[in-house]
């Protein structure tokens, strides 16, 4: 592989990882925050029901995906378009 190809692969991987963190971050952080709140609530009230912690986390993840889904989709589409624009120049 040429030097241009190596730098392209590294740039592609770095951009892909950053986009992955951006897309995964908000739903994951919201689930962690809701999980912490539910755990504190369970500790205070001595309720040890396992399904109690699952449902609010699931709703938080769905809410984040509904609220930010359009932005996530736009981000992923722009990244894909960038890949398709740069790949033909790789053989030069």
N, C-alpha and C positions, 0 to 999 in steps of 0.2 A: 504494500500500500504506500502511496506517496505521502509526503509530509502534509499536503492539503487534506488528504483523506483522514489521516490520524487526527488532525485538529478538528475536522468536521465531526468525527465520531465523539471526541471529547466534548465538544460544544453541544452536540445533540443529547448526549447523556446528561450533561449538567442542566441544560434547559428542561429536559424531561423530568429530572429529579426535583427541580424547583417547582415546576408545575404540579407534580404529584403532591408535594408538600402543601402547596396552596390549596389544592382541591380537597385533600384529606384533612387538613388542619381544622377548619371550622366545625365540621361535624364531629370530629374526634374530641376536640376541646369542649364542645357543648355536652357530649355524652359523659365526659369525665367530670365536668362541673355538676351536671344533674346527678350523676352517680354519687358524688361526694355529698350533695345535699340529701339524697335519699338515705345514704349511710348514716349521716348525722341524725336524721329523723328516726331511723330505725333504732339507733342507739339510745336516743332520748325516750322513745315510747316502748322499747323492748319488743317491738314487732320484728319477727325474724322470717317473714314470708319472702321467698326467693323471687317470686314473680313480681313483687312490688318494685324491685329495682330495675327489672327488665323493661317494663312498659314505659315509664317516663323517659328512659334513655332512648328507646326506639322512637318515641314521639319527638324527642329533641333532634335526633338525626334526620328524621323525615322533614321536620320543620326547617332545618338548615338547608337541606337539599331543595326544598320548595322555594325558599327565599333566595338562595344563591345559585340555583341550578342554571338559570340563564347566563349568568356571568361565568360559571364553570364551563358551560358549553361553548361560549364565545372564546374563552381562553384556550380550550382544547382544539377548537376549529382553527384558530389563528396559528397554533403550534403545528397542526397538521399541514396547513397551507404553507407555512415556512419550510417544513420538511420537503414538501413536493416542489417548492421553488428552488431549493438548494441542491437537491439530489442530482438533477441533470448536469449541474456544473461540476460535479464531483469527478467526472471522467476527463475533464480538461487538464 
